[in-house]
Amino acid sequence: MRVGDRIAPWVLVGPVLLLFAAFFAVPILLLLAGSVERVDTATFQVIDRLTLFNYKKFLLDRFYLGVLGTTLRISVLVTLAAIVTGYPVATYLHRAGARERALLMLLVVSPLLVSLVIRSYGWVIVLGPRGLINSVLTGLHLIAAPLKLIHTETAVVVGLTHVFYPFMVLAIYSSLQNIDPAVVQAAQNLGASPRRAFWRVTLPLSVPGVVAGSLIVFALSVSSFVTPALLGGPWVKVVAYLAWEQNLIVLDWSFAAAIAVILLAVTALIMYAYNRLVERGWFAGVFQ
C-alpha cells in the first residue's frame, strides 16, 4: 500500500478528530483534573490535589443524592411524556398528505426557532399565580385562591417536554418513514386487524426511532438548566442548577466540576444500559 493511501483516511478524519479533541476531549479532561482538587473558597487556594474529597462530599450526602434522584426522575418523566404525546403526532405526520405534512412539520419544528428562555418564560406566564390557568379558573369561580402550579416538578416536566418535544417527534417520524408499507399491508392481508398490525408490525419496527428520541430527550433533559431554573427555581433543584450554584455563588469550582463529572458519568451509564437492553431485544417481549 502506498504512503498516500495510508495517509488519505487520516487526512479526511483529521479535522473531525481535532475538533473533537478541542471542544470535547480537552474540556472533559480539564473538568476531571479540576474535580480531584480541593479548593479553599475563602482564599481560592488549592488545599489538596488528587483527592476524592469532592466525590465523597456528593456521594455521601443525602441532599446531593436527592438532587440527583430528582434530576433523573424528572428526565425519565419528560422522556415518557414525549413518547406518549409524540408518537401519535409522528404517526399522523407519516400518514398525512404532502401539503398537510409540510404544514404540520413546520408547526412541530417552529418552536426550535424561538429562544429557549422565551419558551420557558411562556410557561411562567401560563403557570404563574396570575397566569393564564389561574386567571381562567379564578374568573370562573372554580377556585378561591391561585393554585401553586409554578416552582413544582410538574411545571419543570411540562416545560422540558414542550422544549424537547420536536426531537422525539422527528426521531419517531424518521423511523416510521423507513417502514415498508408492503409489510403492514401483508399483515392485514393475512388477517390482522389495523390495530393488531400496528401493535405487532408498525410499533416494533419503529422502536429504533423511539430509542433514538428517548436518548436525545433524556440526555438533554438531565443536563438542562434554563427551564428548571425558571419553572422550578431553588424549590426544585436539579444537578445542573446545583453545579451552577456551586460554581458562581458558592465559588467552589472543584466541587462544581465533580458534580458535572458525576452527572456525565451517571447519564452515560444509564444511556449505555438502555441501549444494551434494546440491542438484546429486551423490549421485544412487549409486542408478542
LINJO-V877258 format. One record per residue. N is the residue number from 1. RES is the residue in one letter. D_LAST is the distance of its C-alpha to the last C-alpha in whole Angstrom. Layout:
# LINJO-V877258
N_RES_D_LAST + N_RES_D_LAST
This chain:
# LINJO-V877258
1_M_51 + 2_R_54 + 3_V_54 + 4_G_53 + 5_D_50 + 6_R_49 + 7_I_50 + 8_A_49 + 9_P_45 + 10_W_46 + 11_V_48 + 12_L_45 + 13_V_43 + 14_G_46 + 15_P_47 + 16_V_43 + 17_L_43 + 18_L_47 + 19_L_45 + 20_F_42 + 21_A_45 + 22_A_47 + 23_F_45 + 24_F_42 + 25_A_43 + 26_V_46 + 27_P_46 + 28_I_43 + 29_L_46 + 30_L_48 + 31_L_46 + 32_L_45 + 33_A_49 + 34_G_50 + 35_S_47 + 36_V_49 + 37_E_52 + 38_R_54 + 39_V_56 + 40_D_59 + 41_T_58 + 42_A_62 + 43_T_63 + 44_F_60 + 45_Q_61 + 46_V_59 + 47_I_59 + 48_D_57 + 49_R_55 + 50_L_52 + 51_T_51 + 52_L_48 + 53_F_49 + 54_N_47 + 55_Y_44 + 56_K_45 + 57_K_46 + 58_F_43 + 59_L_41 + 60_L_43 + 61_D_44 + 62_R_41 + 63_F_42 + 64_Y_41 + 65_L_38 + 66_G_37 + 67_V_38 + 68_L_35 + 69_G_33 + 70_T_34 + 71_T_33 + 72_L_30 + 73_R_29 + 74_I_30 + 75_S_28 + 76_V_25 + 77_L_26 + 78_V_27 + 79_T_24 + 80_L_21 + 81_A_24 + 82_A_24 + 83_I_20 + 84_V_20 + 85_T_23 + 86_G_23 + 87_Y_20 + 88_P_21 + 89_V_24 + 90_A_23 + 91_T_21 + 92_Y_24 + 93_L_26 + 94_H_24 + 95_R_25 + 96_A_28 + 97_G_32 + 98_A_33 + 99_R_36 + 100_E_34 + 101_R_32 + 102_A_35 + 103_L_36 + 104_L_33 + 105_M_32 + 106_L_36 + 107_L_35 + 108_V_32 + 109_V_34 + 110_S_38 + 111_P_37 + 112_L_37 + 113_L_41 + 114_V_42 + 115_S_43 + 116_L_41 + 117_V_44 + 118_I_44 + 119_R_41 + 120_S_41 + 121_Y_44 + 122_G_43 + 123_W_40 + 124_V_43 + 125_I_45 + 126_V_42 + 127_L_42 + 128_G_45 + 129_P_47 + 130_R_49 + 131_G_46 + 132_L_45 + 133_I_42 + 134_N_45 + 135_S_48 + 136_V_46 + 137_L_45 + 138_T_49 + 139_G_50 + 140_L_48 + 141_H_50 + 142_L_46 + 143_I_47 + 144_A_50 + 145_A_50 + 146_P_47 + 147_L_44 + 148_K_43 + 149_L_40 + 150_I_42 + 151_H_42 + 152_T_39 + 153_E_35 + 154_T_34 + 155_A_36 + 156_V_35 + 157_V_32 + 158_V_32 + 159_G_35 + 160_L_33 + 161_T_30 + 162_H_32 + 163_V_34 + 164_F_31 + 165_Y_29 + 166_P_30 + 167_F_28 + 168_M_25 + 169_V_25 + 170_L_26 + 171_A_24 + 172_I_21 + 173_Y_23 + 174_S_24 + 175_S_20 + 176_L_20 + 177_Q_23 + 178_N_22 + 179_I_19 + 180_D_20 + 181_P_21 + 182_A_21 + 183_V_17 + 184_V_16 + 185_Q_19 + 186_A_18 + 187_A_15 + 188_Q_17 + 189_N_19 + 190_L_17 + 191_G_17 + 192_A_14 + 193_S_15 + 194_P_16 + 195_R_14 + 196_R_11 + 197_A_12 + 198_F_12 + 199_W_9 + 200_R_7 + 201_V_10 + 202_T_13 + 203_L_11 + 204_P_10 + 205_L_13 + 206_S_15 + 207_V_14 + 208_P_17 + 209_G_19 + 210_V_18 + 211_V_19 + 212_A_22 + 213_G_23 + 214_S_22 + 215_L_24 + 216_I_27 + 217_V_27 + 218_F_27 + 219_A_29 + 220_L_32 + 221_S_31 + 222_V_32 + 223_S_35 + 224_S_36 + 225_F_40 + 226_V_41 + 227_T_39 + 228_P_39 + 229_A_42 + 230_L_43 + 231_L_41 + 232_G_41 + 233_G_44 + 234_P_45 + 235_W_43 + 236_V_40 + 237_K_40 + 238_V_38 + 239_V_39 + 240_A_40 + 241_Y_42 + 242_L_43 + 243_A_44 + 244_W_46 + 245_E_48 + 246_Q_49 + 247_N_50 + 248_L_52 + 249_I_53 + 250_V_53 + 251_L_54 + 252_D_52 + 253_W_51 + 254_S_50 + 255_F_48 + 256_A_46 + 257_A_46 + 258_A_44 + 259_I_42 + 260_A_41 + 261_V_40 + 262_I_38 + 263_L_36 + 264_L_35 + 265_A_34 + 266_V_32 + 267_T_30 + 268_A_30 + 269_L_28 + 270_I_26 + 271_M_25 + 272_Y_25 + 273_A_23 + 274_Y_20 + 275_N_20 + 276_R_20 + 277_L_17 + 278_V_15 + 279_E_17 + 280_R_15 + 281_G_12 + 282_W_12 + 283_F_10 + 284_A_7 + 285_G_5 + 286_V_6 + 287_F_4 + 288_Q_0
